[in-house]
Amino acid sequence: MKQKIKTHIISGFLGAGKTTFINKLLITKPANETWAVLVNESGTSHYAKQQLANNGVIVKELYGGCLCCSAGMPFRVALNKVIKECQPQRLFIEPAGAGHLANIKTLLQGEFYHPVLTLENTLCLLANWQLNEMIYTDNESYLALIQESDKLCFYEQEAEKMTKKMAFEYSKPFHKLLYAIDDL
């Protein structure tokens, strides 16, 4: 049997650093592997798709709505296409900032994808500037990302205190990102 695709969901609100984090992880890709990224929005950071493709990384962008709402058909079509055409060893999914992780996780762990994918820890990146703004900390979608993720991550030293507080409140492990595959 072919090895399952290691699948990582990297979540966080717009501006939390998801694309930057994934871009730094892509640098660590072994030369003999193919990796893929499914991204649902375009923030201030972008993927250098052609350069990445030359290095064995396929980037598929989905626009026009939340890929995770009811695990929408455009998401499933794009995911199926990536699996079939790219046959990656590792897959990163970057949902929209207010992405509904429960829907994505349910789909990826369902009977159709279970034989093909291994869902690894779901990360939620927390930015200090968001952790200190009530517009985020009182936002149901933001709190749902924290609740539905497996691991809370911070990359700014200033965010450590608030991340620890959120981790304690939601009984989640927390981790400082070092931009390495071990962060996953």
PEVENTA-V317528 format. One record per pair of residues at least 6 apart in sequence whose ideal C-beta (glycine too) atoms are under 8 Angstrom apart, sorted by the first residue. I is the first residue (numbers start at 1). J is the second residue. D is the distance in whole Angstrom. If there is no record, write none. Layout:
BEGIN
i = {I,I}
j = {J,J}
d = {D,D}
END
This chain:
BEGIN
i = {3,4,4,4,4,5,5,5,5,5,5,5,5,6,6,6,6,6,7,7,7,7,7,7,7,7,7,8,8,8,8,8,8,8,8,8,9,9,9,9,9,9,9,9,9,10,10,10,10,10,10,10,10,11,11,11,11,11,11,11,11,11,11,11,12,12,12,12,12,12,12,12,13,13,13,13,13,13,13,13,14,14,14,14,15,15,15,15,15,15,16,16,16,16,16,17,17,17,17,18,18,18,19,19,19,19,19,19,20,21,21,21,21,21,22,22,22,22,23,23,24,25,25,25,25,25,25,26,26,26,26,26,28,28,29,29,29,29,29,31,33,33,33,33,34,34,34,34,34,34,34,35,35,35,35,35,35,35,35,36,36,36,36,36,36,36,36,36,36,37,37,37,37,37,37,37,37,37,37,38,38,38,38,38,38,38,38,38,38,38,39,39,39,39,39,39,40,40,40,40,40,40,40,40,40,40,40,41,41,41,41,42,42,43,47,47,49,52,52,53,58,58,58,60,60,60,62,62,62,64,65,65,66,66,66,66,66,66,67,67,67,67,67,67,67,68,68,68,68,68,68,68,68,69,69,70,71,71,71,71,75,75,76,79,82,82,83,83,83,91,93,95,95,98,98,98,99,100,100,101,101,101,101,101,101,102,102,105,105,105,107,108,108,109,120,121,121,121,122,122,122,122,123,123,123,123,123,123,123,124,124,124,124,124,124,124,125,125,125,125,126,126,126,126,126,126,126,126,127,127,127,127,128,128,128,128,128,130,130,130,131,131,131,131,131,132,136,137,146,146,146,146,147,149,150,150,151,151,151,151,152,152,152,152,152,152,152,152,153,153,153,153,153,153,154,154,154,154,154,154,154,155,155,155,160,163,164,166,166,167,167,175,177}
j = {89,115,116,117,118,83,88,89,90,91,116,117,118,89,90,91,118,120,90,91,92,93,108,117,118,119,120,90,91,92,93,120,121,122,123,184,93,95,101,104,105,108,119,122,123,18,21,22,92,93,94,123,125,18,94,95,99,101,122,123,124,125,145,149,18,97,123,124,125,126,127,145,97,98,127,130,136,141,142,145,41,43,96,97,43,44,97,127,129,130,97,125,126,127,130,45,125,127,155,43,94,125,39,43,45,46,47,94,45,125,155,177,179,183,37,47,92,94,45,47,179,92,179,180,181,183,184,35,37,52,55,57,180,181,35,55,56,57,90,56,56,88,89,90,56,57,58,86,87,88,89,56,57,58,88,89,90,91,92,57,58,59,60,82,86,88,90,91,92,47,52,57,58,59,60,91,92,93,94,60,62,67,75,78,79,82,91,92,93,94,47,59,60,61,62,94,61,62,63,66,67,68,75,94,95,96,99,63,94,96,97,61,63,97,59,61,59,58,59,59,82,86,88,78,81,82,74,75,78,74,72,74,72,95,96,98,99,100,74,75,78,95,96,99,104,75,95,96,99,100,101,103,104,100,103,103,103,104,106,107,104,107,107,113,88,91,91,116,117,117,104,101,104,141,142,145,145,144,148,122,124,144,145,148,149,144,148,119,122,148,113,117,119,119,184,150,151,184,148,149,150,151,149,150,151,152,153,183,184,145,146,148,149,151,152,153,153,154,155,177,146,152,153,154,159,162,163,166,154,155,156,159,154,156,158,159,162,136,137,142,137,159,162,163,166,162,142,143,152,166,170,172,170,172,172,173,172,173,174,175,163,166,167,170,172,173,174,175,163,174,175,176,177,183,160,162,163,174,175,176,177,176,177,179,176,174,174,172,174,173,174,183,183}
d = {7,8,6,6,4,7,6,7,7,5,6,5,7,7,5,7,5,6,8,5,8,7,6,5,6,5,6,7,7,5,7,5,7,8,7,5,5,7,6,6,7,8,7,4,7,5,6,6,6,7,5,5,7,7,8,6,6,6,7,7,5,7,5,6,5,7,8,6,3,7,7,7,4,7,8,6,6,8,6,7,7,5,8,4,6,7,8,6,8,7,7,4,7,5,6,8,5,6,6,8,5,6,7,6,4,7,7,7,5,6,7,6,7,8,6,8,5,6,7,7,4,7,7,8,6,8,8,7,8,6,8,5,6,5,5,7,6,6,8,7,7,8,4,7,5,8,7,6,7,5,6,7,5,8,5,7,5,7,7,7,4,7,7,5,5,4,8,5,7,7,8,7,7,5,7,8,5,8,7,5,7,8,7,6,6,6,7,7,5,7,7,7,7,5,7,4,8,5,8,7,4,8,8,6,5,5,7,8,8,5,7,7,8,8,5,8,5,8,6,8,6,5,7,5,7,6,6,6,6,7,7,8,7,8,5,7,7,7,7,4,8,6,7,7,8,7,5,7,5,5,7,5,5,6,7,6,5,6,7,4,8,8,7,8,7,7,8,6,8,7,7,7,6,4,7,8,7,7,8,6,8,7,6,4,6,8,5,7,7,7,7,6,5,6,6,4,5,6,7,5,5,7,6,7,5,8,5,8,7,5,6,8,4,7,5,7,5,7,7,7,8,6,7,5,6,7,5,7,8,8,7,7,7,5,4,4,7,4,8,7,7,6,4,7,7,7,5,8,6,6,6,7,6,7,7,8,7,5,7,6,6,6,5,8,5,7,4,7,8,7,5,7,5,7,6,8,4,7,8,6,7,7,4,8,7,5,6,7,8,7,4,6,5}
END
